[in-house]
Amino acid sequence: MKALRNEKGFTLLELLIVIIVLALIAVLLFSFLGNPLQKTSVQSSAVQIADNLRVLDEAWNQYYVSKTTEPASIDAIVTEGILKAKPEPPSAAKKSGYSGTFAYTVDTTNYNLGGSTTKDTVILLEGITDDVCKKINHLYAGAGENDAIPNAVTTGKSIQCYNDGTNNIALKQVVAK
């Protein structure tokens, strides 16, 4: 038998040490830079919510043009066939512990975004996480990336997110075309 003493290669212990060092480096990078998958999830949730608000706004306007009256609800737009189905909000955007219905709704009585005395129609989603709310404001309302979530709706912002004292709410004003 030949002795294997002159063979080149790594011992099991050396390989184990290298794997441990690489794992420590990965842990340090995640702790300093954050989880890139979570950041992507926050941004994609914010974009999906904004896209859904735009789709609902456009469908609302199509209904208004064809019927010359506002629909009673988002479900009426689906029933009319303008939308195949009511858009579903991204589940990653739902705030932990939120007990309300996590779905897009319409409000015609509580918002005055144009500065006039008439109330505006808005499509909204209530119960959004702080991270997604901040990202919506950063991407669509001109806020800084780490700005606090406002406690009131800002006039002149098409898509925005605010906190009503209890929940974060993303909304888009419906503008009749």
C-alpha angles and dihedrals in degrees: 000000000000121000115236095212096114096050115117122225145093126291121232090251092055092050091049092052091051091051091050092049091050091049091051091050090051092050091050092049092051092048094050101036101030127230108310091201091057092050089051090050092052093049095044090049091051092048092047092051091049091047091050091049089052093048091050091047091052092047090048089055093047089053091048092051094048097042101027089226134080116261117252091233145342088270089063089060090053092046090052089054097242089119123031091214140353108269115251118225117234110270091219088066095059113108114238110255095019105145101185127093108286098214140106113273138174128239122192100167112049108050132075107179101154099059094244126114094252119093119244127229112239134180111218146177118207128199102043123160118255092245094053092044091053091047091052090053092046094050101037112017102044097250124146117259094253099031117133118259108261120242094220140038115266118227115238099025112120097201120018145147128222140166117245093199093274110036141020112248127193115201146172125200114235108229115194111233 
